[in-house]
Each structure stands twice: as structure tokens, then as C-alpha cells.
Amino acid sequence: MNKYIWMPIAFFCAGIAFYIYYGIEWNAWIHNLPNLGIYALICAALGWALYKKAQLKEERENNL
């Protein structure tokens, strides 16, 4: 499995765990919901950036 797949998924799972923990602990489900959406966008951007990095690396290796 490629790094651009597992790394954003791992970070997103960790973020969901914190969201669930603080939602239960502080009863802040609705208050933290926009933060979860922003975090999902950040994880998606991370995945896209890592994918592009892998593409560029493969392209450079093929040109040599």
C-alpha cells in the first residue's frame, strides 16, 4: 500500500478518535463538527500532495 493512501487515513482515524473522545468527555459534538470537516479537507490535501510527490518521483525515475 502506498504512503499517499495509508498516511492520510491514519491521520484521519486519529482525528476521529480525538473527536469522539472530546465529544464524549466535554459533550462538544456540535461545537467540534466544523473542525472535523476542516480536518478532513487537510487530510485530503495531504493525500493529494503525497500522490503528486509519488507521481513526480516515478516520472523522474522513468526519465533517467
All heavy atoms as TSV, in Angstrom:
chain	resi	resn	atom	element	x	y	z
A	1	MET	N	N	0.852	-1.173	0.000
A	1	MET	CA	C	0.000	0.000	0.000
A	1	MET	C	C	0.898	1.237	0.000
A	1	MET	O	O	1.886	1.295	0.725
A	1	MET	CB	C	-0.911	-0.017	1.207
A	1	MET	CG	C	-1.970	1.053	1.163
A	1	MET	SD	S	-3.073	1.055	2.568
A	1	MET	CE	C	-4.182	-0.230	2.114
A	2	ASN	N	N	0.528	2.192	-0.785
A	2	ASN	CA	C	1.345	3.396	-0.936
A	2	ASN	C	C	1.172	4.352	0.245
A	2	ASN	O	O	0.145	4.367	0.926
A	2	ASN	CB	C	0.976	4.111	-2.225
A	2	ASN	CG	C	1.341	3.287	-3.439
A	2	ASN	OD1	O	2.302	2.534	-3.415
A	2	ASN	ND2	N	0.574	3.425	-4.491
A	3	LYS	N	N	2.200	5.168	0.431
A	3	LYS	CA	C	2.217	6.126	1.533
A	3	LYS	C	C	1.089	7.143	1.402
A	3	LYS	O	O	0.525	7.570	2.408
A	3	LYS	CB	C	3.574	6.817	1.549
A	3	LYS	CG	C	3.836	7.681	2.738
A	3	LYS	CD	C	5.252	8.217	2.673
A	3	LYS	CE	C	5.578	9.037	3.869
A	3	LYS	NZ	N	6.951	9.534	3.823
A	4	TYR	N	N	0.751	7.525	0.176
A	4	TYR	CA	C	-0.286	8.531	-0.014
A	4	TYR	C	C	-1.677	7.994	0.278
A	4	TYR	O	O	-2.635	8.764	0.322
A	4	TYR	CB	C	-0.227	9.155	-1.416
A	4	TYR	CG	C	-0.440	8.205	-2.574
A	4	TYR	CD1	C	-1.707	7.892	-3.007
A	4	TYR	CD2	C	0.637	7.642	-3.240
A	4	TYR	CE1	C	-1.907	7.030	-4.072
A	4	TYR	CE2	C	0.460	6.788	-4.300
A	4	TYR	CZ	C	-0.824	6.481	-4.714
A	4	TYR	OH	O	-1.011	5.625	-5.768
A	5	ILE	N	N	-1.795	6.698	0.510
A	5	ILE	CA	C	-3.090	6.119	0.883
A	5	ILE	C	C	-3.169	5.941	2.395
A	5	ILE	O	O	-4.126	6.393	3.031
A	5	ILE	CB	C	-3.311	4.773	0.164
A	5	ILE	CG1	C	-3.431	4.998	-1.335
A	5	ILE	CG2	C	-4.556	4.080	0.703
A	5	ILE	CD1	C	-3.495	3.725	-2.140
A	6	TRP	N	N	-2.175	5.285	2.986
A	6	TRP	CA	C	-2.295	4.935	4.399
A	6	TRP	C	C	-2.037	6.101	5.341
A	6	TRP	O	O	-2.622	6.158	6.418
A	6	TRP	CB	C	-1.414	3.740	4.754
A	6	TRP	CG	C	0.064	3.965	4.693
A	6	TRP	CD1	C	0.893	3.675	3.653
A	6	TRP	CD2	C	0.890	4.545	5.702
A	6	TRP	NE1	N	2.181	4.030	3.956
A	6	TRP	CE2	C	2.214	4.561	5.205
A	6	TRP	CE3	C	0.642	5.040	6.974
A	6	TRP	CZ2	C	3.272	5.066	5.945
A	6	TRP	CZ3	C	1.717	5.543	7.705
A	6	TRP	CH2	C	3.004	5.548	7.185
A	7	MET	N	N	-1.181	7.038	4.975
A	7	MET	CA	C	-0.863	8.122	5.901
A	7	MET	C	C	-2.061	9.045	6.165
A	7	MET	O	O	-2.384	9.297	7.325
A	7	MET	CB	C	0.339	8.929	5.419
A	7	MET	CG	C	0.801	9.959	6.434
A	7	MET	SD	S	2.218	10.905	5.891
A	7	MET	CE	C	3.527	9.782	6.292
A	8	PRO	N	N	-2.767	9.554	5.134
A	8	PRO	CA	C	-3.937	10.386	5.427
A	8	PRO	C	C	-5.043	9.613	6.154
A	8	PRO	O	O	-5.721	10.175	7.023
A	8	PRO	CB	C	-4.415	10.845	4.050
A	8	PRO	CG	C	-3.240	10.721	3.174
A	8	PRO	CD	C	-2.456	9.567	3.704
A	9	ILE	N	N	-5.193	8.331	5.823
A	9	ILE	CA	C	-6.211	7.530	6.511
A	9	ILE	C	C	-5.854	7.370	7.984
A	9	ILE	O	O	-6.725	7.475	8.859
A	9	ILE	CB	C	-6.383	6.163	5.815
A	9	ILE	CG1	C	-7.040	6.365	4.446
A	9	ILE	CG2	C	-7.206	5.211	6.663
A	9	ILE	CD1	C	-7.096	5.112	3.605
A	10	ALA	N	N	-4.573	7.137	8.279
A	10	ALA	CA	C	-4.143	7.000	9.674
A	10	ALA	C	C	-4.353	8.305	10.442
A	10	ALA	O	O	-4.854	8.289	11.573
A	10	ALA	CB	C	-2.678	6.583	9.730
A	11	PHE	N	N	-3.984	9.423	9.833
A	11	PHE	CA	C	-4.189	10.712	10.495
A	11	PHE	C	C	-5.675	10.998	10.688
A	11	PHE	O	O	-6.084	11.532	11.722
A	11	PHE	CB	C	-3.535	11.844	9.706
A	11	PHE	CG	C	-2.052	11.906	9.836
A	11	PHE	CD1	C	-1.273	12.363	8.800
A	11	PHE	CD2	C	-1.406	11.505	10.991
A	11	PHE	CE1	C	0.098	12.430	8.903
A	11	PHE	CE2	C	-0.032	11.565	11.113
A	11	PHE	CZ	C	0.725	12.026	10.061
A	12	PHE	N	N	-6.487	10.645	9.695
A	12	PHE	CA	C	-7.919	10.891	9.816
A	12	PHE	C	C	-8.529	10.030	10.925
A	12	PHE	O	O	-9.363	10.505	11.685
A	12	PHE	CB	C	-8.628	10.634	8.480
A	12	PHE	CG	C	-10.066	11.052	8.492
A	12	PHE	CD1	C	-10.404	12.395	8.504
A	12	PHE	CD2	C	-11.079	10.122	8.496
A	12	PHE	CE1	C	-11.719	12.797	8.524
A	12	PHE	CE2	C	-12.397	10.507	8.517
A	12	PHE	CZ	C	-12.719	11.857	8.532
A	13	CYS	N	N	-8.097	8.783	11.025
A	13	CYS	CA	C	-8.598	7.909	12.102
A	13	CYS	C	C	-8.209	8.456	13.472
A	13	CYS	O	O	-9.001	8.404	14.422
A	13	CYS	CB	C	-8.085	6.496	11.917
A	13	CYS	SG	S	-8.840	5.635	10.536
A	14	ALA	N	N	-6.990	8.977	13.581
A	14	ALA	CA	C	-6.572	9.583	14.843
A	14	ALA	C	C	-7.421	10.819	15.154
A	14	ALA	O	O	-7.819	11.033	16.303
A	14	ALA	CB	C	-5.097	9.963	14.783
A	15	GLY	N	N	-7.716	11.612	14.147
A	15	GLY	CA	C	-8.566	12.786	14.343
A	15	GLY	C	C	-9.981	12.415	14.751
A	15	GLY	O	O	-10.580	13.059	15.616
A	16	ILE	N	N	-10.518	11.360	14.142
A	16	ILE	CA	C	-11.850	10.877	14.521
A	16	ILE	C	C	-11.845	10.391	15.970
A	16	ILE	O	O	-12.798	10.622	16.713
A	16	ILE	CB	C	-12.302	9.750	13.565
A	16	ILE	CG1	C	-12.581	10.302	12.182
A	16	ILE	CG2	C	-13.525	9.021	14.092
A	16	ILE	CD1	C	-13.781	11.217	12.093
A	17	ALA	N	N	-10.757	9.729	16.377
A	17	ALA	CA	C	-10.658	9.257	17.763
A	17	ALA	C	C	-10.684	10.430	18.738
A	17	ALA	O	O	-11.386	10.381	19.760
A	17	ALA	CB	C	-9.388	8.431	17.943
A	18	PHE	N	N	-9.945	11.492	18.435
A	18	PHE	CA	C	-9.979	12.676	19.296
A	18	PHE	C	C	-11.357	13.321	19.289
A	18	PHE	O	O	-11.843	13.772	20.326
A	18	PHE	CB	C	-8.925	13.698	18.868
A	18	PHE	CG	C	-7.558	13.385	19.363
A	18	PHE	CD1	C	-6.587	12.930	18.486
A	18	PHE	CD2	C	-7.226	13.537	20.701
A	18	PHE	CE1	C	-5.314	12.637	18.932
A	18	PHE	CE2	C	-5.955	13.244	21.157
A	18	PHE	CZ	C	-4.994	12.787	20.271
A	19	TYR	N	N	-11.992	13.386	18.133
A	19	TYR	CA	C	-13.328	13.966	18.033
A	19	TYR	C	C	-14.315	13.188	18.900
A	19	TYR	O	O	-15.106	13.782	19.633
A	19	TYR	CB	C	-13.782	13.972	16.572
A	19	TYR	CG	C	-15.205	14.412	16.372
A	19	TYR	CD1	C	-15.565	15.749	16.542
A	19	TYR	CD2	C	-16.190	13.514	16.012
A	19	TYR	CE1	C	-16.865	16.166	16.352
A	19	TYR	CE2	C	-17.492	13.923	15.823
A	19	TYR	CZ	C	-17.831	15.240	15.997
A	19	TYR	OH	O	-19.123	15.647	15.823
A	20	ILE	N	N	-14.249	11.869	18.835
A	20	ILE	CA	C	-15.157	11.044	19.632
A	20	ILE	C	C	-14.848	11.197	21.118
A	20	ILE	O	O	-15.756	11.345	21.939
A	20	ILE	CB	C	-15.074	9.574	19.184
A	20	ILE	CG1	C	-15.691	9.430	17.793
A	20	ILE	CG2	C	-15.763	8.655	20.179
A	20	ILE	CD1	C	-15.480	8.071	17.163
A	21	TYR	N	N	-13.556	11.173	21.467
A	21	TYR	CA	C	-13.176	11.296	22.880
A	21	TYR	C	C	-13.645	12.621	23.457
A	21	TYR	O	O	-14.269	12.653	24.522
A	21	TYR	CB	C	-11.666	11.165	23.024
A	21	TYR	CG	C	-11.198	11.424	24.436
A	21	TYR	CD1	C	-11.378	10.468	25.430
A	21	TYR	CD2	C	-10.597	12.630	24.775
A	21	TYR	CE1	C	-10.966	10.699	26.728
A	21	TYR	CE2	C	-10.175	12.873	26.070
A	21	TYR	CZ	C	-10.363	11.913	27.042
A	21	TYR	OH	O	-9.964	12.156	28.317
A	22	TYR	N	N	-13.336	13.724	22.791
A	22	TYR	CA	C	-13.735	15.023	23.325
A	22	TYR	C	C	-15.237	15.241	23.213
A	22	TYR	O	O	-15.811	15.993	24.001
A	22	TYR	CB	C	-12.969	16.150	22.639
A	22	TYR	CG	C	-11.535	16.216	23.092
A	22	TYR	CD1	C	-10.499	16.134	22.184
A	22	TYR	CD2	C	-11.221	16.356	24.429
A	22	TYR	CE1	C	-9.184	16.178	22.596
A	22	TYR	CE2	C	-9.909	16.408	24.859
A	22	TYR	CZ	C	-8.900	16.312	23.930
A	22	TYR	OH	O	-7.600	16.359	24.352
A	23	GLY	N	N	-15.887	14.608	22.267
A	23	GLY	CA	C	-17.341	14.692	22.186
A	23	GLY	C	C	-17.995	14.043	23.384
A	23	GLY	O	O	-18.985	14.547	23.924
A	24	ILE	N	N	-17.436	12.930	23.816
A	24	ILE	CA	C	-17.967	12.242	24.991
A	24	ILE	C	C	-17.556	12.972	26.266
A	24	ILE	O	O	-18.371	13.174	27.172
A	24	ILE	CB	C	-17.472	10.778	25.019
A	24	ILE	CG1	C	-18.107	9.998	23.860
A	24	ILE	CG2	C	-17.790	10.112	26.347
A	24	ILE	CD1	C	-17.523	8.620	23.651
A	25	GLU	N	N	-16.284	13.338	26.356
A	25	GLU	CA	C	-15.739	13.938	27.572
A	25	GLU	C	C	-16.339	15.321	27.845
A	25	GLU	O	O	-16.730	15.611	28.971
A	25	GLU	CB	C	-14.213	14.043	27.436
A	25	GLU	CG	C	-13.504	14.527	28.664
A	25	GLU	CD	C	-13.446	13.487	29.765
A	25	GLU	OE1	O	-13.597	12.300	29.478
A	25	GLU	OE2	O	-13.247	13.893	30.919
A	26	TRP	N	N	-16.383	16.170	26.853
A	26	TRP	CA	C	-16.819	17.545	27.054
A	26	TRP	C	C	-18.202	17.830	26.489
A	26	TRP	O	O	-18.656	18.973	26.536
A	26	TRP	CB	C	-15.832	18.511	26.432
A	26	TRP	CG	C	-14.481	18.502	27.048
A	26	TRP	CD1	C	-14.120	17.983	28.254
A	26	TRP	CD2	C	-13.305	19.051	26.483
A	26	TRP	NE1	N	-12.799	18.165	28.473
A	26	TRP	CE2	C	-12.258	18.815	27.406
A	26	TRP	CE3	C	-13.015	19.706	25.310
A	26	TRP	CZ2	C	-10.961	19.240	27.176
A	26	TRP	CZ3	C	-11.727	20.115	25.088
A	26	TRP	CH2	C	-10.710	19.888	26.009
A	27	ASN	N	N	-18.854	16.821	25.924
A	27	ASN	CA	C	-20.157	16.979	25.294
A	27	ASN	C	C	-20.118	18.123	24.269
A	27	ASN	O	O	-20.929	19.043	24.295
A	27	ASN	CB	C	-21.240	17.215	26.344
A	27	ASN	CG	C	-22.616	16.947	25.774
A	27	ASN	OD1	O	-22.745	16.298	24.740
A	27	ASN	ND2	N	-23.649	17.439	26.438
A	28	ALA	N	N	-19.133	18.028	23.371
A	28	ALA	CA	C	-18.884	19.097	22.398
A	28	ALA	C	C	-19.034	18.582	20.978
A	28	ALA	O	O	-18.237	18.903	20.108
A	28	ALA	CB	C	-17.497	19.675	22.623
A	29	TRP	N	N	-20.041	17.773	20.706
A	29	TRP	CA	C	-20.216	17.171	19.378
A	29	TRP	C	C	-20.454	18.228	18.322
A	29	TRP	O	O	-19.783	18.258	17.289
A	29	TRP	CB	C	-21.392	16.194	19.390
A	29	TRP	CG	C	-21.194	15.030	20.271
A	29	TRP	CD1	C	-21.729	14.865	21.524
A	29	TRP	CD2	C	-20.422	13.867	20.015
A	29	TRP	NE1	N	-21.322	13.673	22.051
A	29	TRP	CE2	C	-20.522	13.030	21.138
A	29	TRP	CE3	C	-19.644	13.443	18.956
A	29	TRP	CZ2	C	-19.885	11.808	21.212
A	29	TRP	CZ3	C	-19.011	12.223	19.034
A	29	TRP	CH2	C	-19.129	11.417	20.150
A	30	ILE	N	N	-21.404	19.090	18.555
A	30	ILE	CA	C	-21.774	20.103	17.556
A	30	ILE	C	C	-20.697	21.184	17.459
A	30	ILE	O	O	-20.413	21.678	16.369
A	30	ILE	CB	C	-23.148	20.726	17.908
A	30	ILE	CG1	C	-24.225	19.644	17.947
A	30	ILE	CG2	C	-23.520	21.816	16.927
A	30	ILE	CD1	C	-24.425	18.893	16.635
A	31	HIS	N	N	-20.099	21.529	18.566
A	31	HIS	CA	C	-19.084	22.580	18.571
A	31	HIS	C	C	-17.863	22.176	17.743
A	31	HIS	O	O	-17.253	23.018	17.072
A	31	HIS	CB	C	-18.668	22.899	20.009
A	31	HIS	CG	C	-17.590	23.923	20.115
A	31	HIS	ND1	N	-17.818	25.256	19.832
A	31	HIS	CD2	C	-16.282	23.825	20.431
A	31	HIS	CE1	C	-16.691	25.921	19.980
A	31	HIS	NE2	N	-15.739	25.071	20.352
A	32	ASN	N	N	-17.482	20.911	17.768
A	32	ASN	CA	C	-16.288	20.452	17.060
A	32	ASN	C	C	-16.561	19.929	15.659
A	32	ASN	O	O	-15.621	19.553	14.966
A	32	ASN	CB	C	-15.587	19.354	17.877
A	32	ASN	CG	C	-14.930	19.899	19.104
A	32	ASN	OD1	O	-14.572	21.064	19.166
A	32	ASN	ND2	N	-14.770	19.068	20.109
A	33	LEU	N	N	-17.788	19.901	15.219
A	33	LEU	CA	C	-18.115	19.376	13.893
A	33	LEU	C	C	-17.460	20.168	12.757
A	33	LEU	O	O	-16.914	19.559	11.834
A	33	LEU	CB	C	-19.629	19.303	13.703
A	33	LEU	CG	C	-20.112	18.537	12.493
A	33	LEU	CD1	C	-19.615	17.098	12.530
A	33	LEU	CD2	C	-21.622	18.557	12.437
A	34	PRO	N	N	-17.462	21.508	12.776
A	34	PRO	CA	C	-16.740	22.232	11.716
A	34	PRO	C	C	-15.242	21.924	11.711
A	34	PRO	O	O	-14.627	21.846	10.649
A	34	PRO	CB	C	-16.994	23.708	12.033
A	34	PRO	CG	C	-18.200	23.723	12.880
A	34	PRO	CD	C	-18.198	22.436	13.638
A	35	ASN	N	N	-14.661	21.729	12.889
A	35	ASN	CA	C	-13.243	21.376	12.966
A	35	ASN	C	C	-12.983	20.030	12.296
A	35	ASN	O	O	-11.953	19.850	11.652
A	35	ASN	CB	C	-12.779	21.318	14.414
A	35	ASN	CG	C	-12.840	22.661	15.100
A	35	ASN	OD1	O	-12.931	23.684	14.435
A	35	ASN	ND2	N	-12.803	22.663	16.404
A	36	LEU	N	N	-13.904	19.106	12.444
A	36	LEU	CA	C	-13.751	17.795	11.819
A	36	LEU	C	C	-13.803	17.917	10.295
A	36	LEU	O	O	-13.042	17.261	9.597
A	36	LEU	CB	C	-14.825	16.835	12.315
A	36	LEU	CG	C	-14.721	15.405	11.832
A	36	LEU	CD1	C	-13.443	14.764	12.341
A	36	LEU	CD2	C	-15.915	14.610	12.278
A	37	GLY	N	N	-14.671	18.762	9.790
A	37	GLY	CA	C	-14.742	18.995	8.345
A	37	GLY	C	C	-13.460	19.608	7.806
A	37	GLY	O	O	-12.951	19.196	6.761
A	38	ILE	N	N	-12.925	20.573	8.522
A	38	ILE	CA	C	-11.668	21.199	8.119
A	38	ILE	C	C	-10.534	20.183	8.181
A	38	ILE	O	O	-9.687	20.132	7.288
A	38	ILE	CB	C	-11.370	22.420	9.015
A	38	ILE	CG1	C	-12.412	23.521	8.758
A	38	ILE	CG2	C	-9.968	22.950	8.792
A	38	ILE	CD1	C	-12.394	24.634	9.778
A	39	TYR	N	N	-10.544	19.346	9.200
A	39	TYR	CA	C	-9.513	18.310	9.339
A	39	TYR	C	C	-9.598	17.311	8.190
A	39	TYR	O	O	-8.572	16.858	7.682
A	39	TYR	CB	C	-9.673	17.608	10.686
A	39	TYR	CG	C	-8.567	16.649	11.000
A	39	TYR	CD1	C	-7.287	17.117	11.258
A	39	TYR	CD2	C	-8.795	15.287	11.035
A	39	TYR	CE1	C	-6.265	16.241	11.542
A	39	TYR	CE2	C	-7.785	14.407	11.318
A	39	TYR	CZ	C	-6.513	14.887	11.582
A	39	TYR	OH	O	-5.502	14.018	11.851
A	40	ALA	N	N	-10.811	16.982	7.753
A	40	ALA	CA	C	-10.974	16.074	6.613
A	40	ALA	C	C	-10.396	16.698	5.346
A	40	ALA	O	O	-9.746	16.008	4.549
A	40	ALA	CB	C	-12.453	15.740	6.423
A	41	LEU	N	N	-10.595	18.000	5.155
A	41	LEU	CA	C	-10.012	18.685	4.000
A	41	LEU	C	C	-8.485	18.692	4.066
A	41	LEU	O	O	-7.815	18.511	3.043
A	41	LEU	CB	C	-10.543	20.119	3.911
A	41	LEU	CG	C	-12.003	20.267	3.508
A	41	LEU	CD1	C	-12.428	21.732	3.591
A	41	LEU	CD2	C	-12.216	19.732	2.118
A	42	ILE	N	N	-7.941	18.882	5.252
A	42	ILE	CA	C	-6.487	18.869	5.414
A	42	ILE	C	C	-5.931	17.488	5.094
A	42	ILE	O	O	-4.903	17.356	4.417
A	42	ILE	CB	C	-6.105	19.321	6.833
A	42	ILE	CG1	C	-6.400	20.811	7.003
A	42	ILE	CG2	C	-4.639	19.032	7.139
A	42	ILE	CD1	C	-6.278	21.312	8.423
A	43	CYS	N	N	-6.603	16.440	5.559
A	43	CYS	CA	C	-6.147	15.070	5.269
A	43	CYS	C	C	-6.259	14.764	3.783
A	43	CYS	O	O	-5.391	14.097	3.213
A	43	CYS	CB	C	-6.949	14.062	6.093
A	43	CYS	SG	S	-6.516	14.066	7.835
A	44	ALA	N	N	-7.301	15.260	3.136
A	44	ALA	CA	C	-7.433	15.063	1.691
A	44	ALA	C	C	-6.324	15.802	0.945
A	44	ALA	O	O	-5.757	15.268	-0.023
A	44	ALA	CB	C	-8.801	15.543	1.224
A	45	ALA	N	N	-5.985	17.006	1.381
A	45	ALA	CA	C	-4.892	17.757	0.754
A	45	ALA	C	C	-3.560	17.054	0.973
A	45	ALA	O	O	-2.712	17.021	0.067
A	45	ALA	CB	C	-4.837	19.178	1.322
A	46	LEU	N	N	-3.367	16.462	2.138
A	46	LEU	CA	C	-2.159	15.694	2.395
A	46	LEU	C	C	-2.060	14.504	1.446
A	46	LEU	O	O	-1.003	14.252	0.860
A	46	LEU	CB	C	-2.118	15.213	3.845
A	46	LEU	CG	C	-1.000	14.234	4.204
A	46	LEU	CD1	C	0.358	14.915	4.083
A	46	LEU	CD2	C	-1.211	13.675	5.589
A	47	GLY	N	N	-3.162	13.796	1.284
A	47	GLY	CA	C	-3.173	12.656	0.370
A	47	GLY	C	C	-2.872	13.077	-1.058
A	47	GLY	O	O	-2.110	12.417	-1.763
A	48	TRP	N	N	-3.460	14.190	-1.495
A	48	TRP	CA	C	-3.225	14.681	-2.848
A	48	TRP	C	C	-1.757	15.082	-3.041
A	48	TRP	O	O	-1.145	14.763	-4.067
A	48	TRP	CB	C	-4.145	15.860	-3.139
A	48	TRP	CG	C	-3.952	16.437	-4.495
A	48	TRP	CD1	C	-4.405	15.926	-5.673
A	48	TRP	CD2	C	-3.233	17.626	-4.822
A	48	TRP	NE1	N	-4.010	16.733	-6.707
A	48	TRP	CE2	C	-3.299	17.777	-6.216
A	48	TRP	CE3	C	-2.560	18.572	-4.059
A	48	TRP	CZ2	C	-2.692	18.855	-6.856
A	48	TRP	CZ3	C	-1.971	19.638	-4.706
A	48	TRP	CH2	C	-2.043	19.760	-6.084
A	49	ALA	N	N	-1.191	15.776	-2.043
A	49	ALA	CA	C	0.203	16.214	-2.144
A	49	ALA	C	C	1.149	15.012	-2.179
A	49	ALA	O	O	2.105	14.996	-2.961
A	49	ALA	CB	C	0.547	17.129	-0.972
A	50	LEU	N	N	0.888	14.008	-1.359
A	50	LEU	CA	C	1.736	12.816	-1.369
A	50	LEU	C	C	1.590	12.042	-2.675
A	50	LEU	O	O	2.565	11.477	-3.183
A	50	LEU	CB	C	1.401	11.914	-0.181
A	50	LEU	CG	C	1.823	12.442	1.190
A	50	LEU	CD1	C	1.275	11.548	2.288
A	50	LEU	CD2	C	3.323	12.554	1.283
A	51	TYR	N	N	0.389	12.037	-3.248
A	51	TYR	CA	C	0.167	11.375	-4.531
A	51	TYR	C	C	0.954	12.072	-5.644
A	51	TYR	O	O	1.617	11.425	-6.451
A	51	TYR	CB	C	-1.326	11.357	-4.860
A	51	TYR	CG	C	-1.637	10.792	-6.210
A	51	TYR	CD1	C	-1.509	9.430	-6.452
A	51	TYR	CD2	C	-2.061	11.623	-7.248
A	51	TYR	CE1	C	-1.795	8.901	-7.699
A	51	TYR	CE2	C	-2.342	11.101	-8.494
A	51	TYR	CZ	C	-2.217	9.746	-8.721
A	51	TYR	OH	O	-2.486	9.225	-9.959
A	52	LYS	N	N	0.884	13.397	-5.660
A	52	LYS	CA	C	1.627	14.160	-6.662
A	52	LYS	C	C	3.135	13.969	-6.487
A	52	LYS	O	O	3.875	13.869	-7.467
A	52	LYS	CB	C	1.280	15.647	-6.586
A	52	LYS	CG	C	-0.073	15.970	-7.148
A	52	LYS	CD	C	-0.091	15.637	-8.616
A	52	LYS	CE	C	-1.348	16.082	-9.271
A	52	LYS	NZ	N	-1.413	15.730	-10.678
A	53	LYS	N	N	3.586	13.919	-5.245
A	53	LYS	CA	C	5.007	13.695	-4.985
A	53	LYS	C	C	5.444	12.331	-5.519
A	53	LYS	O	O	6.504	12.211	-6.134
A	53	LYS	CB	C	5.268	13.790	-3.485
A	53	LYS	CG	C	6.706	13.603	-3.100
A	53	LYS	CD	C	6.876	13.715	-1.592
A	53	LYS	CE	C	8.301	13.407	-1.186
A	53	LYS	NZ	N	8.457	13.436	0.267
A	54	ALA	N	N	4.618	11.309	-5.306
A	54	ALA	CA	C	4.940	9.967	-5.806
A	54	ALA	C	C	4.938	9.941	-7.332
A	54	ALA	O	O	5.790	9.284	-7.949
A	54	ALA	CB	C	3.952	8.950	-5.251
A	55	GLN	N	N	3.991	10.657	-7.953
A	55	GLN	CA	C	3.952	10.730	-9.413
A	55	GLN	C	C	5.212	11.387	-9.963
A	55	GLN	O	O	5.795	10.904	-10.935
A	55	GLN	CB	C	2.733	11.537	-9.879
A	55	GLN	CG	C	1.492	10.744	-10.048
A	55	GLN	CD	C	0.406	11.610	-10.677
A	55	GLN	OE1	O	0.398	12.838	-10.546
A	55	GLN	NE2	N	-0.509	10.956	-11.360
A	56	LEU	N	N	5.619	12.496	-9.361
A	56	LEU	CA	C	6.810	13.196	-9.831
A	56	LEU	C	C	8.063	12.346	-9.644
A	56	LEU	O	O	8.942	12.328	-10.506
A	56	LEU	CB	C	6.963	14.532	-9.103
A	56	LEU	CG	C	5.953	15.608	-9.480
A	56	LEU	CD1	C	6.100	16.810	-8.558
A	56	LEU	CD2	C	6.111	16.008	-10.924
A	57	LYS	N	N	8.139	11.624	-8.523
A	57	LYS	CA	C	9.283	10.747	-8.293
A	57	LYS	C	C	9.338	9.639	-9.341
A	57	LYS	O	O	10.394	9.346	-9.896
A	57	LYS	CB	C	9.189	10.137	-6.896
A	57	LYS	CG	C	10.332	9.220	-6.558
A	57	LYS	CD	C	10.174	8.639	-5.173
A	57	LYS	CE	C	11.313	7.680	-4.871
A	57	LYS	NZ	N	11.153	7.043	-3.569
A	58	GLU	N	N	8.201	9.047	-9.639
A	58	GLU	CA	C	8.142	7.987	-10.654
A	58	GLU	C	C	8.498	8.540	-12.037
A	58	GLU	O	O	9.206	7.898	-12.810
A	58	GLU	CB	C	6.749	7.368	-10.678
A	58	GLU	CG	C	6.609	6.203	-11.619
A	58	GLU	CD	C	5.223	5.596	-11.568
A	58	GLU	OE1	O	4.660	5.508	-10.464
A	58	GLU	OE2	O	4.723	5.226	-12.632
A	59	GLU	N	N	8.024	9.744	-12.336
A	59	GLU	CA	C	8.325	10.379	-13.613
A	59	GLU	C	C	9.821	10.654	-13.757
A	59	GLU	O	O	10.411	10.419	-14.816
A	59	GLU	CB	C	7.532	11.674	-13.710
A	59	GLU	CG	C	7.491	12.299	-15.065
A	59	GLU	CD	C	6.590	13.506	-15.075
A	59	GLU	OE1	O	5.374	13.340	-14.834
A	59	GLU	OE2	O	7.098	14.620	-15.294
A	60	ARG	N	N	10.454	11.132	-12.684
A	60	ARG	CA	C	11.892	11.376	-12.711
A	60	ARG	C	C	12.676	10.081	-12.898
A	60	ARG	O	O	13.665	10.047	-13.617
A	60	ARG	CB	C	12.350	12.071	-11.437
A	60	ARG	CG	C	12.128	13.560	-11.431
A	60	ARG	CD	C	12.875	14.219	-10.282
A	60	ARG	NE	N	12.530	13.629	-9.003
A	60	ARG	CZ	C	11.573	14.086	-8.198
A	60	ARG	NH1	N	10.865	15.130	-8.537
A	60	ARG	NH2	N	11.349	13.501	-7.031
A	61	GLU	N	N	12.238	9.012	-12.232
A	61	GLU	CA	C	12.936	7.723	-12.344
A	61	GLU	C	C	12.783	7.146	-13.762
A	61	GLU	O	O	13.701	6.507	-14.258
A	61	GLU	CB	C	12.397	6.743	-11.321
A	61	GLU	CG	C	12.818	7.065	-9.908
A	61	GLU	CD	C	12.154	6.173	-8.871
A	61	GLU	OE1	O	11.290	5.354	-9.245
A	61	GLU	OE2	O	12.518	6.298	-7.699
A	62	ASN	N	N	11.648	7.367	-14.397
A	62	ASN	CA	C	11.435	6.866	-15.752
A	62	ASN	C	C	12.245	7.638	-16.782
A	62	ASN	O	O	12.593	7.090	-17.827
A	62	ASN	CB	C	9.951	6.908	-16.125
A	62	ASN	CG	C	9.153	5.857	-15.373
A	62	ASN	OD1	O	9.701	4.885	-14.881
A	62	ASN	ND2	N	7.864	6.071	-15.273
A	63	ASN	N	N	12.525	8.901	-16.512
A	63	ASN	CA	C	13.284	9.731	-17.462
A	63	ASN	C	C	14.786	9.473	-17.408
A	63	ASN	O	O	15.499	9.886	-18.296
A	63	ASN	CB	C	13.010	11.210	-17.221
A	63	ASN	CG	C	11.631	11.602	-17.678
A	63	ASN	OD1	O	11.024	10.915	-18.510
A	63	ASN	ND2	N	11.110	12.678	-17.128
A	64	LEU	N	N	15.235	8.826	-16.366
A	64	LEU	CA	C	16.682	8.577	-16.251
A	64	LEU	C	C	17.082	7.431	-17.067
A	64	LEU	O	O	17.040	6.673	-17.693
A	64	LEU	CB	C	17.089	8.327	-14.804
A	64	LEU	CG	C	16.986	9.550	-13.906
A	64	LEU	CD1	C	17.350	9.165	-12.481
A	64	LEU	CD2	C	17.907	10.651	-14.364
